Amino acid sequence: MLSEGVRGHEIQEWLDKHPEVTRYAILDDDSDMLPEQMPNFFKTTFQNGLIEDIAKKVTEHLNA
């Protein structure tokens, strides 16, 4: 369930319950993330979904 209508809150709730997660990437066509999540956020589009350029950036991010 979304907290206060902001997707970033829902993601943060999940992260708080899983402290073992230290690296993550958020892929979404909506950008209602919390400011501290933005370095981990990769914007997709509803029309195109995950494109090769974004996939490469996510891979680099997770392997950094």
FIROLUM-388401 format. One record per residue (C-alpha): residue in one letter; x, y, z. Coordinates in pm, 1 decimal. Layout:
BEGIN
{code:A, px:X, py:Y, pz:Z}
...
This chain:
BEGIN
{code:M, px:0.0, py:0.0, pz:0.0}
{code:L, px:133.0, py:343.8, pz:-91.9}
{code:S, px:205.8, py:575.5, pz:198.8}
{code:E, px:70.8, py:924.0, pz:143.0}
{code:G, px:54.5, py:857.0, pz:-230.8}
{code:V, px:432.7, py:881.8, pz:-274.8}
{code:R, px:595.6, py:573.6, pz:-420.7}
{code:G, px:925.6, py:662.1, pz:-254.1}
{code:H, px:766.5, py:610.8, pz:88.1}
{code:E, px:660.1, py:258.4, pz:-4.9}
{code:I, px:1011.4, py:180.7, pz:-127.5}
{code:Q, px:1161.6, py:324.7, pz:190.4}
{code:E, px:930.5, py:111.9, pz:404.3}
{code:W, px:1053.3, py:-197.8, pz:218.8}
{code:L, px:1417.9, py:-92.7, pz:252.2}
{code:D, px:1371.3, py:-31.0, pz:625.6}
{code:K, px:1248.7, py:-390.4, pz:662.0}
{code:H, px:1546.7, py:-524.2, pz:462.5}
{code:P, px:1861.1, py:-366.7, pz:608.2}
{code:E, px:2072.8, py:-627.1, pz:428.1}
{code:V, px:2002.9, py:-440.3, pz:102.8}
{code:T, px:2286.3, py:-193.1, pz:56.1}
{code:R, px:2273.3, py:-141.4, pz:-321.3}
{code:Y, px:1957.1, py:-99.9, pz:-520.5}
{code:A, px:1810.8, py:59.7, pz:-828.9}
{code:I, px:1460.8, py:195.8, pz:-875.3}
{code:L, px:1323.7, py:172.4, pz:-1228.9}
{code:D, px:992.5, py:347.2, pz:-1274.7}
{code:D, px:799.8, py:564.4, pz:-1518.2}
{code:D, px:689.5, py:788.5, pz:-1231.6}
{code:S, px:935.5, py:1002.5, pz:-1038.0}
{code:D, px:768.1, py:1041.8, pz:-698.6}
{code:M, px:1074.1, py:920.6, pz:-508.9}
{code:L, px:1227.4, py:1063.0, pz:-193.7}
{code:P, px:1523.1, py:1298.2, pz:-246.1}
{code:E, px:1767.9, py:1050.1, pz:-92.1}
{code:Q, px:1650.5, py:781.3, pz:-338.6}
{code:M, px:1719.4, py:988.0, pz:-650.1}
{code:P, px:2079.5, py:863.7, pz:-698.2}
{code:N, px:1928.4, py:513.4, pz:-723.9}
{code:F, px:1641.1, py:614.2, pz:-953.4}
{code:F, px:1630.0, py:545.4, pz:-1327.1}
{code:K, px:1330.1, py:686.9, pz:-1511.6}
{code:T, px:1168.0, py:467.0, pz:-1772.2}
{code:T, px:869.3, py:554.9, pz:-1987.1}
{code:F, px:533.0, py:384.2, pz:-2004.0}
{code:Q, px:563.5, py:362.7, pz:-2382.4}
{code:N, px:917.8, py:218.1, pz:-2404.8}
{code:G, px:977.9, py:53.8, pz:-2068.8}
{code:L, px:1337.0, py:-46.1, pz:-2004.6}
{code:I, px:1559.6, py:53.1, pz:-2294.5}
{code:E, px:1919.9, py:-52.8, pz:-2352.4}
{code:D, px:2067.8, py:283.0, pz:-2245.1}
{code:I, px:1890.5, py:271.0, pz:-1908.5}
{code:A, px:1981.3, py:-96.0, pz:-1860.6}
{code:K, px:2349.9, py:-9.5, pz:-1910.2}
{code:K, px:2328.3, py:275.2, pz:-1657.8}
{code:V, px:2158.8, py:49.6, pz:-1402.5}
{code:T, px:2425.8, py:-217.8, pz:-1452.4}
{code:E, px:2702.1, py:37.8, pz:-1404.2}
{code:H, px:2528.0, py:175.4, pz:-1094.4}
{code:L, px:2488.6, py:-164.8, pz:-932.0}
{code:N, px:2845.1, py:-269.7, pz:-1015.6}
{code:A, px:3009.2, py:53.8, pz:-894.1}
